């Protein structure tokens, strides 16, 4: 096997707590512009996108324009002509709050009015203030004119503004999105980041080897990160999609030296749902690696396709092609060895051997397919090196040195080349109705343009996205 051009970079210096090889799950609150877990978990999609709409997207031509441009009003309500009832105010606020905020039936603060007008959405003063400070609330001083907002009477509400009878509060959201307008994205990215699949809710990109997903806090990698590149390569959701992230955001990490599929969220609800899938190990990933040596496949650790599936890994249809009955029965190996006192399970099999390789163990290299059930720090690399006794080719951290040092110049050989994942929107309550409308188009789009990408509805009703990419050229050289 010849040398490839890319050289191994130093280990990523971002602290990983989990999943360096197999996709570290990001806490929802790590994502800039995202809502907190408490805001979104255990809610319906209606609640995830907006309490003011039951649709995943809206016809913006029917919505009043907000402030500034590209914002549209989703809902509005006016203070009653006679003011709020004192009993409602006393029910919603403590005596101390009523006194401190000087709340009266005909004169209240903007956050207090939000709580009284939209009690299902604005449940606390903190939430109402937060939404106001995010410029999501408009104040219209007076009644509508022929049912329309008067731009001269409309302003972005401030927390300290007072609301009196006849004033209208409106909730707005950004509906038009242009990622390239984001700060610090005035130049094209310095590396190529192919988009493998995308729709209005999430995307799959092919991360190159040697590129970090996120830079460390405080900077250090400049624009040489996947996150900084995404606004240039990801298409914004169509007009009217709500709860769109300010920037497309990865929902997990893979190691700097690993190439392959990375899952990216476009909307806040998709981010929460995708993060949940990774945390609960419902995203089924497959890696391909080349290891140094003739890796053994002991009979006492071999398992069948059925046993592998029971462990929770995805076994593709192509794994049933073997004509040998015994091979089908005992096709996989399982490593179940703890790492840092945590359960760590990897299902794997050998798919190819290369012989006559100078400086390799026993002059042999082996290509293996790896399906992690768990995600621990460097799990795949350590399982291959410590349990399989065949470290990844070029892995300077675990290859043990000696002759293996002469095989490091191309970096280590690990690629996340397959994934099966539930669609983060089409499996939700509102998403099901949308799926029925678009499934024929979506299925045809994948079939027409993406040979190894497909979206399908399974027999149990789940909508799954299947993706597979070609291995980097160095795997075949």
C-alpha positions in Angstrom: 0.0 0.0 0.0 1.5 3.3 -1.1 1.6 6.6 0.8 -1.2 9.1 0.5 -0.7 12.8 0.6 -2.2 13.8 3.9 0.0 13.6 6.9 -1.2 12.9 10.4 -1.9 15.9 12.5 -1.3 16.2 16.2 -4.1 14.8 18.4 -7.0 17.2 18.8 -6.6 19.2 22.0 -10.3 19.7 22.7 -11.2 17.8 25.8 -13.3 14.8 25.0 -15.4 13.1 27.6 -16.8 10.4 25.3 -17.1 9.3 21.7 -13.9 10.6 20.2 -14.0 7.9 17.6 -17.6 7.2 17.4 -19.2 10.6 17.6 -19.3 12.6 20.9 -22.7 13.8 21.8 -23.0 17.5 22.3 -25.0 19.0 25.1 -27.8 21.0 23.6 -26.8 24.0 25.6 -23.3 24.0 23.9 -24.8 25.2 20.7 -24.8 28.9 20.0 -28.4 30.2 19.5 -30.0 27.0 20.7 -32.7 26.6 23.3 -32.0 24.7 26.5 -32.9 21.1 27.0 -35.7 22.2 29.4 -37.2 24.3 26.7 -37.5 21.4 24.2 -37.3 18.0 25.7 -40.5 15.9 26.0 -42.5 18.4 23.8 -44.4 17.9 20.6 -43.0 19.4 17.4 -45.6 22.1 17.7 -44.0 23.1 21.0 -40.5 22.7 19.6 -41.0 25.0 16.7 -43.4 27.5 18.2 -46.4 27.5 20.5 -48.0 29.8 18.0 -48.1 27.5 15.0 -49.0 23.9 14.3 -47.0 23.8 11.0 -43.3 23.0 10.4 -43.3 25.8 7.9 -45.5 28.7 7.0 -46.4 30.6 3.8 -44.7 33.8 4.7 -46.7 35.7 2.1 -49.6 35.4 4.5 -47.7 36.7 7.5 -47.3 40.3 8.6 -43.7 41.5 8.3 -41.8 42.1 11.5 -38.7 44.1 12.5 -36.1 44.0 11.0 -36.4 42.6 7.5 -36.7 38.8 7.3 -38.7 38.6 10.5 -42.4 37.7 10.3 -45.2 37.9 13.0 -46.5 34.6 14.0 -49.1 35.6 16.6 -50.4 38.7 18.4 -52.8 39.7 21.1 -54.1 43.0 22.5 -54.5 44.1 26.1 -58.3 44.2 26.8 -59.9 47.7 26.6 -60.7 47.5 30.3 -57.3 46.2 31.2 -56.5 42.9 32.9 -58.5 41.7 35.8 -56.8 42.1 39.2 -57.6 38.5 40.0 -55.6 37.3 37.0 -52.7 39.5 38.0 -52.8 38.2 41.5 -53.0 34.6 40.3 -49.9 35.1 38.0 -47.7 37.2 40.2 -46.7 37.3 43.9 -47.6 40.4 46.0 -43.9 41.3 46.0 -43.8 41.2 42.2 -47.0 43.2 41.9 -45.5 45.9 44.1 -42.0 45.9 42.6 -43.2 46.0 39.0 -46.0 48.4 39.8 -48.5 46.1 38.1 -52.0 47.6 37.7 -55.0 46.3 35.6 -54.4 49.0 33.0 -50.6 49.3 33.2 -48.2 46.4 33.2 -44.7 45.6 31.9 -44.1 43.8 28.6 -43.0 40.5 30.3 -46.1 40.6 32.6 -48.3 41.3 29.6 -46.8 38.3 27.8 -47.5 36.0 30.7 -51.1 37.2 30.9 -51.7 37.2 27.1 -49.8 33.9 26.2 -49.9 31.9 29.4 -49.2 28.6 27.7 -46.0 29.9 26.2 -44.6 32.5 28.6 -44.9 30.6 31.9 -42.3 32.6 33.9 -40.9 36.1 34.1 -37.5 34.8 33.1 -38.7 33.3 29.9 -40.7 36.4 29.0 -37.7 38.7 29.6 -35.4 36.4 27.7 -37.7 36.4 24.6 -38.0 40.1 24.8 -34.2 40.6 25.0 -33.8 38.4 21.9 -35.9 41.0 20.0 -38.7 38.4 19.4 -41.5 40.6 20.8 -43.0 43.6 19.1 -45.2 46.3 20.6 -47.9 48.0 18.5 -49.2 51.2 20.1 -52.8 51.1 19.3 -55.3 49.0 17.4 -54.7 47.5 13.9 -55.7 49.5 10.9 -58.1 47.4 8.8 -56.6 44.3 10.4 -53.0 45.3 9.5 -50.0 46.5 11.5 -49.1 50.1 11.2 -45.3 50.3 10.8 -45.3 53.8 12.4 -46.8 52.4 15.5 -44.7 49.2 15.6 -41.5 48.8 17.5 -39.3 46.1 19.0 -40.5 45.8 22.6 -38.1 46.3 25.5 -38.4 44.7 28.9 -39.1 48.0 30.6 -41.9 49.2 28.2 -45.3 49.5 29.6 -48.5 48.1 28.1 -51.8 49.8 28.4 -55.3 49.0 27.0 -55.4 48.8 23.3 -51.7 48.1 22.9 -50.8 44.9 21.0 -47.9 42.5 21.7 -46.8 40.4 18.7 -44.4 37.4 18.6 -42.1 37.3 15.7 -39.5 34.9 14.2 -36.9 35.0 11.5 -38.2 33.2 8.4 -35.6 34.0 5.8 -32.1 32.6 6.2 -28.8 33.2 4.5 -26.0 31.4 6.3 -23.3 33.2 4.4 -24.3 36.5 6.1 -23.0 35.1 9.4 -20.1 37.0 11.0 -16.6 36.0 9.9 -17.9 34.2 6.8 -16.9 36.6 4.1 -14.3 34.3 2.5 -14.7 30.9 1.1 -13.5 28.0 3.4 -9.9 26.8 2.9 -10.9 23.1 2.5 -13.5 21.1 0.7 -16.5 19.8 2.7 -18.8 17.6 0.5 -22.5 17.6 1.4 -23.7 14.0 1.2 -27.4 14.6 2.0 -29.5 17.5 3.1 -33.1 18.6 3.5 -34.7 21.5 5.4 -34.0 20.0 8.8 -30.6 18.3 8.8 -27.6 17.4 6.7 -24.8 14.8 6.4 -21.4 16.0 5.4 -18.1 14.2 4.7 -15.5 15.5 7.1 -12.0 15.3 5.7 -9.1 13.8 7.7 -7.1 16.3 9.6 -9.9 18.8 10.2 -11.4 19.4 13.7 -15.2 19.7 14.0 -15.0 22.5 16.6 -12.1 24.6 17.6 -11.2 24.9 21.3 -12.7 27.7 23.4 -10.7 30.8 22.8 -9.9 29.9 19.2 -6.7 28.3 17.9 -7.8 26.8 14.6 -9.2 29.9 12.9 -11.3 28.9 9.9 -9.9 25.4 9.7 -12.9 23.8 11.5 -16.0 22.1 10.1 -18.3 24.5 12.0 -16.8 27.6 10.3 -17.2 25.9 6.9 -20.8 24.8 7.2 -22.5 28.2 6.4 -20.8 28.1 3.0 -21.8 24.5 2.0 -25.2 24.0 3.6 -28.3 25.3 1.9 -30.6 27.3 4.3 -34.1 25.8 4.9 -36.8 27.0 2.6 -38.7 30.2 3.4 -41.2 29.7 6.2 -39.4 26.9 8.2 -39.4 27.9 11.8 -36.9 27.6 14.6 -33.9 27.6 12.2 -30.5 27.8 13.8 -28.5 30.9 13.1 -25.8 28.6 11.7 -26.0 24.9 10.8 -24.4 23.0 13.7 -22.9 19.5 14.1 -24.6 17.4 16.8 -21.6 15.2 17.6 -17.8 15.1 17.2 -15.5 12.7 15.4 -11.8 12.7 16.0 -9.5 15.0 14.0 -7.7 12.1 12.3 -10.9 10.3 11.4 -12.7 11.1 8.1 -16.3 10.5 7.2 -20.0 11.2 7.9 -20.9 14.0 10.3 -24.5 14.8 11.2 -25.5 18.5 11.1 -28.7 20.1 12.4 -30.4 23.0 10.7 -33.3 23.6 13.1 -33.4 23.7 16.9 -35.9 20.8 17.1 -33.8 18.7 14.8 -30.7 19.5 16.9 -32.5 18.3 20.0 -33.8 15.1 18.4 -30.6 14.2 16.7 -28.6 14.8 19.9 -31.0 12.5 21.7 -30.5 9.8 19.1 -26.7 9.9 19.6 -27.0 10.0 23.4 -29.3 6.9 23.3 -27.1 5.1 20.7 -29.9 5.1 18.1 -27.7 6.5 15.4 -26.2 3.4 13.8 -22.7 4.1 12.5 -20.2 1.9 10.6 -16.5 2.6 10.4 -13.9 1.1 8.1 -10.2 0.9 9.2 -6.9 -0.7 8.2 -5.0 -2.3 11.0 -1.4 -3.3 11.3 -1.2 -7.1 11.3 -3.1 -10.3 10.5 -5.9 -9.8 12.9 -7.4 -13.0 14.4 -11.1 -13.9 14.5 -11.4 -16.3 17.4 -14.3 -18.7 17.4 -15.2 -18.0 21.0 -15.8 -14.3 20.3 -17.7 -14.8 17.0 -21.4 -14.0 16.7 -24.0 -14.3 14.1 -25.8 -11.6 12.2 -28.9 -12.1 14.4 -26.7 -11.8 17.6 -25.1 -8.6 16.2 -28.5 -7.1 15.5 -29.6 -7.9 19.1 -26.6 -6.0 20.4 -28.1 -2.9 18.6 -25.8 -2.5 15.6 -27.1 -2.2 12.1 -26.4 -5.2 9.8 -27.0 -4.2 6.1 -28.7 -6.4 3.5 -25.4 -7.0 1.8 -24.3 -9.1 4.8 -26.7 -11.8 3.8 -25.0 -12.5 0.5 -22.6 -15.1 1.8 -23.5 -18.5 0.3 -21.7 -20.4 3.1 -24.2 -21.2 5.9 -21.5 -21.4 8.6 -20.2 -18.0 7.5 -23.6 -16.5 7.9 -23.9 -18.0 11.3 -20.5 -16.8 12.6 -19.8 -13.7 10.6 -18.9 -11.1 13.3 -16.5 -10.7 16.2 -17.5 -8.9 19.4 -15.1 -7.0 21.8 -16.7 -6.4 25.2 -13.9 -4.9 27.2 -14.4 -2.0 29.6 -12.6 1.3 29.1 -12.1 3.6 32.2 -14.5 1.3 34.1 -17.2 1.9 31.5 -18.9 -0.7 29.3 -17.4 -0.7 25.8 -18.7 -2.9 23.0 -17.5 -3.1 19.4 -18.7 -5.5 16.8 -16.3 -6.0 13.9 -15.2 -8.3 11.0 -12.3 -8.6 8.7 -13.1 -7.8 5.0 -9.8 -7.8 3.3 -6.1 -8.6 3.7 -2.9 -7.1 2.2 0.2 -9.2 2.3 3.8 -8.5 1.5 3.7 -5.1 3.2 7.2 -4.0 4.4 7.4 -2.9 8.1 3.9 -4.3 8.8 3.4 -7.0 11.5 3.8 -10.3 9.8 4.1 -8.3 6.6 0.3 -8.1 6.6 -2.4 -5.4 6.9 -6.1 -6.1 7.4 -9.1 -4.0 6.5 -11.9 -4.3 9.1 -15.4 -3.1 9.4 -16.3 -1.7 12.9 -19.8 -1.2 14.4 -19.6 0.5 17.8 -22.5 -0.2 20.2 -21.1 2.2 22.8 -19.0 5.3 22.4 -16.0 5.7 24.6 -12.9 7.8 24.2 -10.8 6.4 21.4 -12.9 3.2 21.7 -12.3 1.8 18.2 -8.6 2.6 18.2 -8.0 1.1 21.7 -10.1 -2.0 21.1 -8.1 -2.8 17.9 -4.7 -2.1 19.6 -5.3 -3.6 23.0 -7.8 -6.4 22.4 -7.2 -7.3 18.7 -3.5 -6.7 19.1 -3.6 -4.9 15.7 -3.5 -1.1 16.1 -4.8 1.1 13.3 -2.2 1.7 10.6 -0.5 5.0 11.2 -1.9 5.5 14.7 1.1 7.0 16.5 -0.8 7.0 19.8 -1.4 3.3 20.0 0.8 1.6 17.4 3.6 0.8 19.9 6.4 2.4 17.9 9.2 0.3 16.3 8.7 -0.5 12.6 5.2 0.8 12.8 6.7 4.3 13.0 7.6 4.0 9.3 3.9 3.6 8.4 2.7 6.8 10.0 3.1 9.4 7.2 -0.5 9.1 5.9 -2.2 9.5 9.3 -4.3 6.7 10.7 -6.8 4.8 8.6 -10.3 5.2 10.0 -13.4 6.4 8.2 -17.0 6.7 9.3 -18.4 5.6 6.0 -22.0 4.4 6.8 -24.9 5.6 8.9 -28.5 4.8 9.5 -30.5 7.4 11.3 -34.1 8.2 12.0 -35.3 11.4 10.4 -35.5 14.1 13.1 -38.7 15.7 11.7 -40.6 13.2 9.6 -41.0 10.9 12.6 -42.6 13.6 14.7 -46.4 14.1 15.0 -46.5 17.1 12.6 -43.8 15.6 10.5 -45.8 12.5 9.7 -48.4 14.6 7.7 -45.6 16.4 5.9 -43.9 13.1 5.1 -47.1 11.8 3.4 -47.0 14.9 1.2 -43.4 14.8 0.2 -42.2 11.1 0.5 -42.5 10.3 -3.2 -40.5 13.4 -4.1 -37.9 12.8 -1.4 -37.5 9.1 -2.3 -37.1 9.9 -6.0 -34.6 12.7 -5.3 -32.3 10.3 -3.4 -32.7 7.6 -6.1 -32.0 10.0 -8.9 -29.0 11.8 -7.5 -27.4 9.8 -4.7 -26.4 6.3 -5.5 -25.6 5.4 -1.9 -28.1 7.6 -0.2 -31.7 6.7 0.4 -34.6 7.7 2.6 -37.3 5.1 3.3 -40.3 4.3 5.4 -39.8 1.0 7.3 -42.5 -1.5 8.0 -42.9 -0.1 11.5 -43.6 3.3 10.1 -40.3 5.0 11.0 -38.6 7.1 8.3 -34.9 6.3 8.1 -32.0 7.9 6.2 -29.3 5.5 4.9 -26.0 6.9 3.8 -22.8 5.4 2.6 -19.7 7.1 1.2 -16.7 5.9 -0.7 -13.5 5.3 1.4 -10.7 7.9 1.0 -8.3 7.1 -1.8 -5.5 6.2 0.5 -7.4 3.1 1.6 -7.0 1.7 -2.0 -3.5 2.8 -2.7 
